[in-house]
Amino acid sequence: MARYTFGVHEFQTASETNFQQFVELVKGRSIISLGDFGPSHLELGLSGQIMLRVLLSDTGIEANCFSTQNPDEPLALALALGDMPAVASVRDFDTKLRGLRTAYAIFYLLTTGREKELASYLVRHPYGDIDKALLSDEETLQVESLSHGSLIAIVRSKAKTAINAVIDLGMMVFPRTRDALLKKLEAEADLKAIEAKRGAVQLERDKFELDRARADYALELVDKIEDPQAKQILHGRLKQAIYDLASGDVNEREIRTVTRRMLPSGRAENDEESGENG
């Protein structure tokens, strides 16, 4: 039976993990490099700055993972973007990425205390490109790789606070991927904790407030906008961004229904009938 480990053998930080944890870490990542070190050692560089080693010894096969990320480099996160078929249209990918850009920009601005800046921009430009107008190159979201099936994007941002916006977005939009996102976060934290010799990282699930309705959380964020006109526009923009993110998802109709209950109608969105039939 194969062994699964996290950490670097050369630094004596390798520690046993289980198959499920190992799968959560590597699933959805792209292979970006390959190194052949003889009949007993193969290395695969994965997106998100993860190295996968396959080691063969007299005791069997070991699959070993460790992070190659430097402390000063942008944090990469495996973000589940819903349940997609193995073959999807370019149109669906384009729509989902447009929704990701807009929703991320909204969450980033609201979670970093820039609601007044966002409100002012929305009143002046109800249909404007929030990401392009208000986020710097350091703050915008970057995509390193995309995998098909249960669509997983390896995303990063140079802004350290961006990770909170990404997690909040992933938790709210796709109910079926919440647990998957948490498992991936726990696997990555476990990997990096072992390497840093800090012991196990406790990712408390209460931290993500999964028992609180998504509607409550979304409305709490939007309520940071005091201007009534801007708030109405924001409701519509966020709703449309979630519609776009759900494009092509097997649960698209369900997500649309929940989103309409979650956010009141806004002026800057497609009407429900055209959205359902589009």
Backbone bond lengths (Angstrom), bond angles and torsions (degrees), N, CA, C in turn:
res aa  C-N    CA-C-N  psi(-1)  N-CA   C-N-CA  omega(-1)  CA-C   N-CA-C  phi
1 M - - - 1.471 - - 1.530 110.24 -
2 A 1.326 116.36 138.66 1.460 120.80 -178.18 1.519 111.90 -70.11
3 R 1.341 116.24 150.91 1.454 122.51 173.78 1.522 108.13 -102.75
4 Y 1.348 116.28 149.60 1.459 121.97 179.30 1.517 107.78 -126.80
5 T 1.339 115.69 126.42 1.456 119.74 -176.40 1.518 110.82 -135.47
6 F 1.337 115.37 151.40 1.456 123.65 171.75 1.526 107.44 -115.18
7 G 1.321 117.08 139.48 1.452 120.70 176.09 1.526 111.93 113.34
8 V 1.329 115.74 169.25 1.462 122.16 -173.51 1.522 110.10 -100.65
9 H 1.328 116.17 122.24 1.470 120.47 179.89 1.521 111.72 -61.43
10 E 1.344 117.48 -39.94 1.461 120.38 -177.44 1.522 112.80 -61.74
11 F 1.340 116.61 -26.29 1.467 121.05 179.60 1.523 112.33 -100.97
12 Q 1.332 115.99 8.98 1.474 121.78 -178.39 1.536 112.63 56.06
13 T 1.339 115.62 36.60 1.472 118.65 178.97 1.525 112.02 -110.84
14 A 1.327 118.10 0.00 1.467 120.22 -178.29 1.522 110.44 -68.28
15 S 1.310 115.24 134.98 1.457 121.12 -178.09 1.516 109.26 -140.22
16 E 1.313 116.60 149.10 1.464 121.92 -177.95 1.526 111.10 -65.60
17 T 1.319 115.74 140.04 1.455 121.83 168.53 1.529 106.94 -131.18
18 N 1.318 117.20 -174.74 1.460 119.27 -179.55 1.522 110.51 -112.13
19 F 1.301 115.47 169.41 1.459 121.32 -175.68 1.521 111.12 -61.49
20 Q 1.334 117.60 -43.18 1.463 120.93 -178.33 1.525 111.14 -61.55
21 Q 1.310 117.20 -44.00 1.465 121.43 179.18 1.530 110.38 -64.64
22 F 1.314 115.57 -40.16 1.457 120.84 179.63 1.525 110.47 -62.93
23 V 1.333 116.89 -45.05 1.465 121.34 179.86 1.524 110.76 -61.16
24 E 1.338 117.17 -43.48 1.460 120.25 -179.41 1.532 111.20 -60.45
25 L 1.307 116.31 -34.57 1.465 119.42 -178.37 1.523 111.95 -71.43
26 V 1.337 117.80 -43.62 1.466 119.94 -171.23 1.527 113.40 -93.94
27 K 1.325 118.41 -18.45 1.463 120.97 -175.04 1.529 111.48 -63.08
28 G 1.315 115.63 131.49 1.458 120.83 176.56 1.507 114.80 87.92
29 R 1.316 118.19 -2.68 1.458 120.78 178.96 1.529 110.37 -89.83
30 S 1.315 116.51 149.25 1.454 121.78 178.40 1.520 110.44 -92.52
31 I 1.333 116.06 148.33 1.463 121.24 174.14 1.521 107.80 -84.17
32 I 1.320 116.43 120.48 1.467 119.60 -176.59 1.524 113.07 -113.49
33 S 1.339 116.91 -10.69 1.457 119.83 175.72 1.520 108.73 -156.57
34 L 1.321 115.46 161.01 1.460 121.10 -178.62 1.518 108.79 -145.79
35 G 1.327 116.91 131.80 1.456 121.75 178.53 1.515 111.04 -127.49
36 D 1.307 117.41 128.72 1.458 123.45 179.83 1.526 108.42 -105.37
37 F 1.337 116.00 114.54 1.461 120.78 -177.10 1.526 111.41 -113.41
38 G 1.317 115.16 30.96 1.455 119.12 178.11 1.516 111.64 107.07
39 P 1.338 116.99 -177.52 1.470 120.73 -173.61 1.521 114.43 -67.80
40 S 1.331 118.21 -11.64 1.462 119.25 -175.52 1.522 113.79 -119.72
41 H 1.340 117.32 10.21 1.475 118.71 -174.82 1.528 110.02 -152.43
42 L 1.320 115.79 116.16 1.464 122.56 177.75 1.521 108.22 -129.16
43 E 1.342 117.44 135.15 1.462 121.33 179.67 1.521 110.51 -121.64
44 L 1.324 115.77 132.72 1.460 122.42 176.66 1.518 108.55 -120.43
45 G 1.338 116.38 119.87 1.458 120.48 174.48 1.514 109.94 -82.71
46 L 1.324 117.39 125.06 1.462 122.60 -176.98 1.519 110.58 -108.15
47 S 1.314 116.32 153.19 1.460 120.31 175.50 1.519 109.89 -60.15
48 G 1.321 114.92 153.73 1.463 119.48 -174.61 1.509 111.97 83.00
49 Q 1.350 116.60 14.22 1.466 122.77 176.17 1.531 112.32 58.26
50 I 1.327 113.44 51.87 1.459 121.99 175.00 1.524 108.21 -119.20
51 M 1.327 117.35 134.43 1.458 122.10 175.53 1.525 108.87 -106.56
52 L 1.322 115.36 131.06 1.461 121.91 176.63 1.519 108.44 -111.90
53 R 1.314 116.68 118.98 1.456 122.36 176.96 1.533 109.24 -106.13
54 V 1.297 116.59 135.02 1.460 121.97 171.67 1.522 106.73 -110.92
55 L 1.341 116.22 113.63 1.460 122.46 -174.14 1.526 109.82 -114.63
56 L 1.312 115.64 133.38 1.467 121.73 179.05 1.521 109.20 -115.34
57 S 1.339 115.25 125.84 1.463 120.14 179.26 1.528 108.84 -136.35
58 D 1.327 115.66 -178.21 1.465 120.15 179.22 1.516 111.92 -63.41
59 T 1.337 116.57 -22.97 1.467 120.12 -178.44 1.524 112.92 -90.95
60 G 1.334 117.88 -4.79 1.454 120.26 177.88 1.523 112.51 128.62
61 I 1.320 115.98 -160.01 1.457 122.86 -177.09 1.528 109.87 -98.99
62 E 1.320 115.48 138.01 1.463 121.00 174.14 1.525 109.20 -122.72
63 A 1.323 116.80 128.99 1.461 122.72 172.66 1.521 106.69 -102.91
64 N 1.314 115.52 116.38 1.460 121.71 -172.67 1.527 110.15 -121.12
65 C 1.336 116.99 133.24 1.462 122.12 178.48 1.517 110.85 -122.60
66 F 1.326 115.40 143.82 1.463 119.67 171.24 1.520 108.71 -152.43
67 S 1.315 115.25 158.95 1.459 121.27 -178.54 1.522 110.29 -85.48
68 T 1.333 116.19 139.81 1.470 121.15 174.97 1.526 110.95 -107.34
69 Q 1.310 117.00 13.32 1.461 121.71 -177.01 1.521 111.08 -80.46
70 N 1.323 115.68 133.20 1.461 120.78 175.10 1.524 109.66 -81.77
71 P 1.331 116.98 153.58 1.470 119.71 -176.35 1.524 114.29 -57.72
72 D 1.336 117.80 -30.20 1.458 120.49 -176.01 1.532 112.77 -92.66
73 E 1.319 118.18 4.48 1.458 121.26 -179.34 1.524 111.07 -90.18
74 P 1.352 116.86 153.72 1.463 120.06 -179.51 1.526 111.76 -59.64
75 L 1.310 115.82 140.09 1.454 121.41 178.99 1.528 110.04 -72.34
76 A 1.321 116.83 130.79 1.461 121.78 176.42 1.516 109.27 -102.40
77 L 1.323 116.34 144.83 1.460 121.67 -177.69 1.519 109.52 -137.71
78 A 1.329 116.04 136.00 1.460 120.71 175.05 1.528 108.12 -84.13
79 L 1.331 116.37 110.83 1.467 122.22 -175.68 1.513 109.54 -108.60
80 A 1.325 116.96 120.18 1.460 121.77 177.01 1.521 109.14 -77.75
81 L 1.324 116.12 126.68 1.462 121.57 -177.21 1.524 111.89 -111.53
82 G 1.311 117.17 30.82 1.457 120.71 174.03 1.510 113.90 102.65
83 D 1.332 114.80 173.70 1.462 121.90 -178.68 1.517 109.89 -92.25
84 M 1.331 115.27 112.01 1.454 121.76 -177.80 1.521 109.87 -118.81
85 P 1.335 117.66 153.76 1.461 119.83 173.74 1.521 110.45 -67.42
86 A 1.328 116.90 163.18 1.460 120.81 -178.64 1.520 111.70 -62.80
87 V 1.336 116.46 -30.79 1.463 121.41 176.50 1.522 107.71 -118.42
88 A 1.328 116.13 118.88 1.465 121.69 -178.24 1.520 109.29 -124.23
89 S 1.317 116.09 155.35 1.466 120.64 -178.89 1.524 110.69 -75.89
90 V 1.312 115.37 152.16 1.464 120.73 175.21 1.523 109.39 -60.56
91 R 1.335 116.91 -34.43 1.456 120.96 178.98 1.526 110.90 -58.99
92 D 1.343 116.75 -43.60 1.463 119.99 179.86 1.522 111.31 -65.14
93 F 1.329 116.19 -41.60 1.466 119.25 178.10 1.527 110.78 -62.22
94 D 1.327 116.27 -43.82 1.453 120.69 -179.79 1.524 111.12 -61.94
95 T 1.335 115.81 -43.55 1.461 120.36 -179.83 1.524 110.88 -64.98
96 K 1.330 116.79 -43.81 1.467 120.34 -178.63 1.525 111.05 -64.23
97 L 1.322 117.18 -41.75 1.459 119.56 -179.72 1.527 111.16 -68.19
98 R 1.334 117.00 -34.51 1.468 119.62 175.50 1.528 109.97 -63.82
99 G 1.331 116.19 -43.01 1.461 119.71 177.17 1.516 111.85 -63.95
100 L 1.336 116.86 -39.09 1.460 120.88 179.12 1.521 110.67 -62.95
101 R 1.332 116.93 -43.85 1.469 120.90 179.09 1.523 111.09 -58.30
102 T 1.330 115.93 -49.46 1.463 119.81 -175.37 1.516 111.54 -68.90
103 A 1.341 116.68 -47.73 1.464 120.09 -177.74 1.527 110.81 -64.12
104 Y 1.316 117.18 -41.89 1.466 120.13 178.40 1.520 110.70 -61.81
105 A 1.342 117.01 -45.28 1.461 120.07 -179.54 1.527 111.02 -59.70
106 I 1.343 116.88 -43.00 1.467 121.03 178.89 1.523 110.29 -62.23
107 F 1.338 116.96 -49.62 1.462 120.39 -178.96 1.524 110.94 -63.35
108 Y 1.307 116.91 -40.21 1.462 119.58 -178.85 1.529 110.53 -62.81
109 L 1.312 116.72 -46.34 1.461 120.08 -178.41 1.526 111.70 -66.33
110 L 1.326 116.99 -39.82 1.461 119.95 -178.85 1.527 111.95 -72.04
111 T 1.327 117.21 -35.39 1.462 119.61 -177.59 1.528 112.75 -84.22
112 T 1.326 117.28 -6.41 1.469 119.93 177.32 1.528 111.86 -112.58
113 G 1.322 116.55 16.20 1.459 120.55 174.06 1.509 115.82 76.30
114 R 1.329 117.66 23.60 1.469 120.37 -177.66 1.530 111.21 -109.08
115 E 1.339 115.46 34.64 1.461 119.80 -177.31 1.532 112.82 -65.24
116 K 1.326 118.58 -33.55 1.461 120.50 179.62 1.528 110.85 -67.18
117 E 1.307 116.11 -39.60 1.461 120.71 177.34 1.527 110.32 -63.96
118 L 1.323 116.38 -42.44 1.460 121.21 178.57 1.527 110.80 -64.39
119 A 1.336 117.08 -45.13 1.466 121.14 -179.07 1.522 110.99 -61.59
120 S 1.325 116.88 -44.64 1.457 121.07 -179.88 1.531 111.02 -60.69
121 Y 1.325 116.09 -41.85 1.459 119.80 -179.14 1.529 111.17 -67.29
122 L 1.339 117.60 -41.75 1.462 121.12 -177.38 1.526 111.93 -64.91
123 V 1.317 117.09 -37.70 1.465 120.01 178.51 1.526 110.23 -65.07
124 R 1.310 116.23 -38.98 1.467 119.92 -179.62 1.526 112.50 -80.33
125 H 1.348 116.28 -31.52 1.473 120.48 -176.34 1.533 109.03 -137.77
126 P 1.342 117.55 77.50 1.479 120.60 -175.19 1.522 113.77 -57.37
127 Y 1.326 117.58 -30.51 1.455 121.24 -177.14 1.535 111.82 -112.54
128 G 1.316 117.04 16.71 1.457 121.09 -175.56 1.514 113.46 -71.86
129 D 1.315 115.77 165.75 1.460 123.42 178.44 1.527 108.52 -83.76
130 I 1.323 116.68 96.61 1.463 122.46 -174.54 1.525 110.98 -61.63
131 D 1.311 115.93 -44.39 1.464 120.90 -179.09 1.524 111.21 -58.96
132 K 1.317 115.64 -50.66 1.462 120.23 -176.36 1.521 112.09 -68.51
133 A 1.332 117.04 -35.89 1.459 121.11 -175.01 1.525 113.21 -79.03
134 L 1.326 117.47 -36.75 1.466 119.53 -168.44 1.527 115.29 -114.31
135 L 1.321 118.47 -16.85 1.465 119.23 -179.52 1.524 110.33 -102.95
136 S 1.301 115.27 137.94 1.465 120.55 177.29 1.526 109.75 -79.43
137 D 1.326 115.49 171.64 1.459 119.83 176.08 1.521 111.20 -60.57
138 E 1.315 116.47 -29.10 1.456 120.80 179.24 1.525 111.38 -72.46
139 E 1.327 117.24 -28.04 1.460 121.50 -173.36 1.522 114.17 -96.82
140 T 1.316 117.70 -25.53 1.449 120.02 -174.76 1.524 111.20 -66.75
141 L 1.316 115.88 158.03 1.457 121.52 -177.12 1.528 109.91 -83.65
142 Q 1.307 116.34 138.09 1.457 122.54 177.68 1.525 109.27 -115.67
143 V 1.325 117.14 141.50 1.458 122.12 179.08 1.515 108.85 -110.15
144 E 1.320 116.19 122.38 1.467 120.80 179.28 1.521 111.31 -90.08
145 S 1.324 117.36 -37.27 1.460 119.76 179.18 1.518 109.79 -158.25
146 L 1.339 115.52 158.25 1.460 123.08 175.44 1.521 108.28 -131.08
147 S 1.321 117.34 136.35 1.460 120.21 175.58 1.522 109.07 -116.71
148 H 1.334 116.52 152.04 1.461 119.87 -179.02 1.526 110.29 -85.46
149 G 1.322 115.25 -172.94 1.460 120.27 -176.25 1.515 109.25 76.76
150 S 1.335 117.12 -129.07 1.460 119.37 170.27 1.525 106.09 -69.89
151 L 1.324 115.62 96.18 1.467 121.67 -166.64 1.521 111.39 -57.58
152 I 1.315 115.06 121.36 1.461 121.38 -179.73 1.521 108.83 -123.92
153 A 1.318 115.80 123.71 1.457 121.46 177.73 1.523 108.96 -107.48
154 I 1.313 116.43 130.74 1.458 120.17 171.96 1.522 105.92 -89.46
155 V 1.329 116.31 107.58 1.458 121.32 -173.26 1.519 110.11 -115.86
156 R 1.327 115.50 156.92 1.454 120.88 178.67 1.519 108.83 -153.01
157 S 1.309 116.07 162.68 1.454 122.63 172.75 1.514 107.59 -148.72
158 K 1.317 116.48 147.06 1.454 120.67 178.70 1.529 111.65 -73.07
159 A 1.329 116.52 -17.68 1.467 120.55 178.60 1.528 109.37 -81.72
160 K 1.316 117.02 124.85 1.463 120.79 -176.81 1.527 112.23 -64.54
161 T 1.338 117.41 -28.92 1.459 120.78 -178.47 1.528 112.18 -77.90
162 A 1.324 117.77 -7.93 1.460 120.22 -176.33 1.516 112.39 -65.97
163 I 1.329 117.21 -28.40 1.458 119.87 -176.01 1.526 111.45 -59.45
164 N 1.341 117.33 -35.70 1.458 120.21 -179.98 1.519 111.11 -66.40
165 A 1.328 117.12 -40.06 1.460 120.50 179.32 1.521 111.08 -65.72
166 V 1.325 117.22 -39.02 1.467 121.00 179.09 1.520 110.81 -65.05
167 I 1.330 116.78 -44.65 1.465 120.48 -179.77 1.519 110.60 -64.59
168 D 1.321 117.41 -45.68 1.462 120.57 179.65 1.521 110.66 -59.41
169 L 1.315 116.25 -42.45 1.462 120.82 -179.49 1.524 110.77 -63.40
170 G 1.329 116.31 -47.24 1.451 119.81 -179.80 1.516 112.99 -62.67
171 M 1.318 116.37 -36.18 1.466 120.50 -179.56 1.522 111.94 -68.87
172 M 1.309 116.18 -36.80 1.463 119.23 -171.97 1.514 113.46 -82.34
173 V 1.310 117.61 -39.24 1.463 120.27 -167.58 1.516 112.96 -78.56
174 F 1.331 117.39 -46.23 1.461 119.95 -172.60 1.525 110.55 -114.09
175 P 1.324 118.14 101.74 1.464 120.05 -176.78 1.519 113.66 -61.08
176 R 1.336 117.43 -32.69 1.456 119.67 -176.32 1.518 112.67 -80.76
177 T 1.314 117.54 -13.17 1.457 119.47 -178.82 1.523 112.79 -102.36
178 R 1.321 118.01 0.26 1.462 119.67 178.37 1.515 111.33 -57.20
179 D 1.328 115.64 -50.90 1.462 119.35 -177.11 1.518 110.59 -64.59
180 A 1.347 116.26 -38.01 1.463 119.64 178.58 1.522 110.69 -63.06
181 L 1.335 116.62 -41.43 1.460 120.03 179.50 1.524 110.64 -64.51
182 L 1.321 117.08 -42.64 1.454 120.59 178.77 1.522 111.49 -62.11
183 K 1.335 116.22 -42.33 1.461 119.53 -179.66 1.518 110.96 -63.38
184 K 1.346 116.56 -39.43 1.456 119.58 178.25 1.530 110.98 -66.70
185 L 1.330 116.60 -40.90 1.462 119.83 177.94 1.526 110.92 -62.70
186 E 1.323 115.95 -41.87 1.456 120.27 -179.87 1.523 111.08 -65.71
187 A 1.342 116.50 -39.55 1.462 119.95 179.33 1.530 110.58 -65.04
188 E 1.340 117.07 -44.80 1.460 120.49 179.70 1.525 111.02 -65.42
189 A 1.330 116.57 -40.49 1.466 119.76 179.23 1.520 110.68 -65.77
190 D 1.326 116.07 -39.98 1.461 120.06 178.89 1.522 110.51 -63.39
191 L 1.314 116.83 -43.53 1.462 121.77 177.95 1.523 111.06 -58.43
192 K 1.325 116.87 -50.44 1.457 120.35 -174.50 1.526 111.96 -74.07
193 A 1.327 116.94 -27.74 1.461 119.66 177.57 1.519 110.66 -68.67
194 I 1.331 116.16 -41.06 1.459 119.50 179.17 1.522 110.40 -62.97
195 E 1.338 116.35 -42.74 1.463 119.32 -178.91 1.521 111.43 -64.24
196 A 1.319 116.96 -35.70 1.459 121.04 -178.04 1.518 112.17 -86.20
197 K 1.313 117.24 1.41 1.464 123.31 179.27 1.527 111.33 57.47
198 R 1.328 116.42 34.09 1.463 119.68 179.26 1.519 111.59 -96.76
199 G 1.302 117.12 -1.18 1.453 119.71 -174.90 1.503 110.06 83.45
200 A 1.312 117.11 -172.72 1.464 121.75 -176.80 1.517 110.60 -71.00
201 V 1.324 115.88 136.12 1.464 121.06 176.01 1.519 108.49 -86.67
202 Q 1.308 116.09 129.50 1.464 120.40 179.64 1.521 109.30 -90.49
203 L 1.340 116.05 105.14 1.464 120.30 174.05 1.519 107.32 -95.26
204 E 1.306 115.87 88.30 1.448 120.25 -177.32 1.524 109.99 -64.24
205 R 1.322 115.87 126.04 1.459 118.22 179.55 1.526 111.10 -67.69
206 D 1.332 116.70 -23.74 1.460 118.49 176.44 1.524 111.00 -64.29
207 K 1.319 115.97 -25.52 1.457 120.78 -179.81 1.522 111.19 -58.40
208 F 1.308 116.05 -32.70 1.455 120.46 -177.84 1.522 112.17 -91.47
209 E 1.345 116.58 -0.88 1.457 122.57 174.18 1.524 112.17 50.96
210 L 1.332 114.64 52.59 1.453 119.21 -177.60 1.524 112.52 -70.28
211 D 1.325 116.74 -17.11 1.457 119.20 179.27 1.526 111.43 -81.00
212 R 1.338 116.82 -9.40 1.461 119.45 179.37 1.521 109.30 -92.00
213 A 1.312 116.78 138.12 1.464 121.07 -177.19 1.521 109.98 -61.41
214 R 1.320 114.84 144.03 1.462 119.15 176.66 1.525 110.80 -60.30
215 A 1.320 115.77 -34.08 1.465 119.30 179.93 1.520 110.54 -60.79
216 D 1.325 116.91 -44.28 1.462 120.89 -179.46 1.527 110.76 -61.00
217 Y 1.310 115.35 -43.36 1.453 118.88 -176.80 1.531 111.11 -67.78
218 A 1.327 116.10 -45.17 1.467 119.97 -179.28 1.519 111.09 -61.95
219 L 1.329 115.97 -44.84 1.455 119.40 -178.59 1.524 111.46 -67.45
220 E 1.323 117.05 -33.00 1.460 120.10 177.33 1.528 110.51 -63.54
221 L 1.331 116.25 -41.57 1.454 119.65 177.32 1.523 111.03 -64.11
222 V 1.333 115.84 -49.15 1.460 120.32 -177.11 1.521 111.07 -64.31
223 D 1.320 117.23 -31.79 1.461 120.60 -178.85 1.527 112.72 -67.68
224 K 1.326 116.93 -9.52 1.455 119.08 174.38 1.536 110.87 -68.01
225 I 1.339 115.82 -19.63 1.459 121.06 176.02 1.523 108.64 -82.90
226 E 1.319 118.10 117.36 1.459 121.67 -176.01 1.530 112.81 -87.30
227 D 1.305 117.71 -31.61 1.458 120.90 -178.31 1.526 110.10 -68.50
228 P 1.353 118.94 120.03 1.469 121.56 -176.71 1.525 113.65 -58.21
229 Q 1.324 116.50 -41.39 1.462 119.68 -179.49 1.526 110.66 -65.03
230 A 1.321 116.16 -45.52 1.461 120.31 -179.99 1.524 110.87 -64.53
231 K 1.325 116.82 -38.37 1.463 120.59 179.99 1.528 111.01 -63.87
232 Q 1.326 116.63 -41.53 1.458 120.23 178.83 1.533 110.83 -63.31
233 I 1.323 115.92 -42.95 1.457 119.90 178.65 1.536 110.25 -64.12
234 L 1.331 115.66 -42.25 1.457 119.97 -178.39 1.527 111.32 -62.61
235 H 1.337 116.95 -40.75 1.467 120.17 176.82 1.524 109.88 -54.46
236 G 1.325 115.38 -47.03 1.458 119.61 -178.28 1.511 112.83 -66.79
237 R 1.343 117.21 -41.88 1.455 120.27 -179.01 1.521 111.35 -66.17
238 L 1.335 116.94 -42.15 1.457 120.17 -179.93 1.523 110.83 -67.58
239 K 1.329 115.89 -40.17 1.458 119.53 178.85 1.529 110.43 -61.81
240 Q 1.330 116.66 -45.96 1.462 119.78 -179.28 1.524 111.10 -65.66
241 A 1.331 117.01 -35.53 1.460 120.16 178.41 1.529 110.65 -63.65
242 I 1.329 116.60 -39.87 1.464 120.06 177.97 1.522 110.38 -67.74
243 Y 1.334 117.28 -40.58 1.470 120.29 174.40 1.529 109.75 -55.70
244 D 1.330 116.58 -46.00 1.459 120.38 -178.57 1.530 111.13 -64.48
245 L 1.320 116.19 -41.83 1.460 119.92 179.01 1.523 111.43 -61.68
246 A 1.327 116.52 -33.62 1.467 121.50 -178.11 1.521 112.62 -83.44
247 S 1.315 117.71 -2.31 1.461 121.40 -176.63 1.523 111.15 -57.57
248 G 1.349 116.61 126.33 1.449 121.34 178.47 1.507 114.77 81.67
249 D 1.334 118.45 -5.43 1.451 122.19 179.61 1.527 109.56 -72.33
250 V 1.330 116.50 147.37 1.463 119.54 -179.75 1.525 111.27 -64.61
251 N 1.332 116.99 -22.07 1.460 121.70 179.09 1.530 111.99 -107.16
252 E 1.324 116.57 26.24 1.462 119.87 -174.94 1.526 112.47 -57.62
253 R 1.322 117.81 -45.74 1.467 120.10 -178.13 1.532 111.03 -63.12
254 E 1.336 116.32 -41.89 1.466 120.35 178.92 1.527 110.93 -63.52
255 I 1.338 116.43 -42.66 1.465 120.33 -179.44 1.521 110.57 -63.91
256 R 1.338 116.60 -39.90 1.468 120.19 177.40 1.527 110.81 -61.98
257 T 1.330 116.33 -43.25 1.467 120.31 -178.70 1.524 110.94 -62.65
258 V 1.338 116.17 -45.88 1.465 120.40 179.68 1.528 110.50 -64.18
259 T 1.324 116.56 -38.61 1.465 120.81 -177.97 1.518 111.16 -66.42
260 R 1.330 117.38 -38.14 1.464 119.86 178.62 1.521 111.09 -65.04
261 R 1.322 116.79 -33.68 1.468 119.60 175.93 1.520 110.79 -74.34
262 M 1.323 115.90 -31.22 1.453 121.75 -174.25 1.522 112.26 -74.20
263 L 1.339 116.23 -38.14 1.462 120.48 -175.20 1.519 110.33 -125.35
264 P 1.321 118.69 129.78 1.460 121.09 176.20 1.521 110.39 -62.13
265 S 1.314 115.32 161.40 1.459 120.19 -179.15 1.511 110.65 -61.87
266 G 1.312 115.10 143.84 1.450 121.73 177.17 1.502 109.81 -129.53
267 R 1.305 117.38 163.91 1.456 121.24 -174.55 1.518 112.29 -78.33
268 A 1.330 117.44 -24.47 1.460 119.60 -173.35 1.519 111.85 -99.18
269 E 1.329 117.29 50.88 1.453 121.35 178.74 1.512 109.15 -143.79
270 N 1.321 116.66 161.79 1.448 120.73 173.53 1.516 108.47 -73.44
271 D 1.341 117.21 149.86 1.459 117.70 177.76 1.521 109.36 -69.91
272 E 1.349 116.54 160.17 1.453 121.23 -172.43 1.512 111.70 -62.65
273 E 1.338 117.30 -38.39 1.457 118.67 -176.48 1.521 110.91 -65.37
274 S 1.350 117.06 -45.36 1.459 118.88 -179.36 1.522 110.24 -67.83
275 G 1.339 116.14 -32.47 1.459 118.63 178.76 1.510 111.72 -67.99
276 E 1.319 118.12 -40.68 1.447 121.13 -179.58 1.512 111.78 -67.68
277 N 1.346 116.80 -34.08 1.459 120.04 -174.57 1.511 112.65 -93.00
278 G 1.376 116.64 -10.67 1.462 120.21 -176.78 1.505 112.21 -77.99
